[in-house]
């Protein structure tokens, strides 16, 4: 069995993007888009920050969720990917 090499990555959302927020979580494919799995810590300067150990050599999709209401992109991301949301119909 081959061990996956992990790398510690720091994510930071600047104060200007999350001013007056009560909570900020990073949500992405690395945590199955769980909106509560990775709450970020608010720093003294007002930025929000979290360090995650992620598999090296992969690209990840993620966004920040502010106060469980507002989605924010990472302005310093290496690239952006447009994703079309698909609504699921469970009435069948």
N, C-alpha and C positions, 0 to 999 in steps of 0.2 A: 504494500500500500504506500503510495507516494504522499508525503506530507505537503500541504499547501503552504507556500511562503506568504506570510502576512506582513503588511507594512502599516505602521501607525500614521493615519492621516488626520490632520487638523482642519476642521471646517469652521469658518467664522462668518457670521452674518453681522454686517456693520450696523451700528446704532441707527443710522439714517433710515435703514430699511425696516427696522423693528422698534421705532420710537414708541415709548409708552406701552409696550407689549407686556402682558402678564406671563405668557409662555411662548416658547419657540421650540419646535421639534424638527429634526431632520428626518425626512421620510423618503425611502427609496427602495430600489430592488434589492439592496443588501439587507433590508429588514422586512421584506415582503410587504412594503408599503403600509406598515403598521404605524398609525399616527401617534402612538404613545410610546413606542419602543425606545426612542432616542431623544429624550428631552435635553435641550442645550442649557448651559450655565450662563447666566447673565454676569458679565464682568463689570468691574468698577467703572470702566469707560463707557458702558452702555452697550458694547458689542455682545453678541451671544456666541458661545464657542463650545465645541465638543471634539474629542479625539476618538476615532474609531479604528480598530484593527481590521483591515480589509485585505482580501487576497490580492497580491501583487500581480501586475500584468493584465488587469481587467479594466474595462470601462464600466462605470456605474451611472444609472439614471437616478436623480434625486431632486427634491425641492424642499424648501423650508415651509413649515406650516406655522403661522403666527396666530396665537389665541384661538386655535382650532377653527379659524374662519377664513383667513387670508393666505393664499399661496404666494410664495416669492421665489424667483429664480436666483441662482448664485451669479452675481455679476462678474465674478472672476473665474467662472467655469472654463475649462479648456475648450468646450464646444457645446452647442445647444442642439437638441433633437426635438423635432416636432412630433407629438404623439396625438393621435386622434382618440378621444374617449369613446368607449362603446358602452352603452347602457344595457344592463342585463335584464331580461324579462323572465321573472320567476313564476309567472302566472300559468304556465303550461303544465 
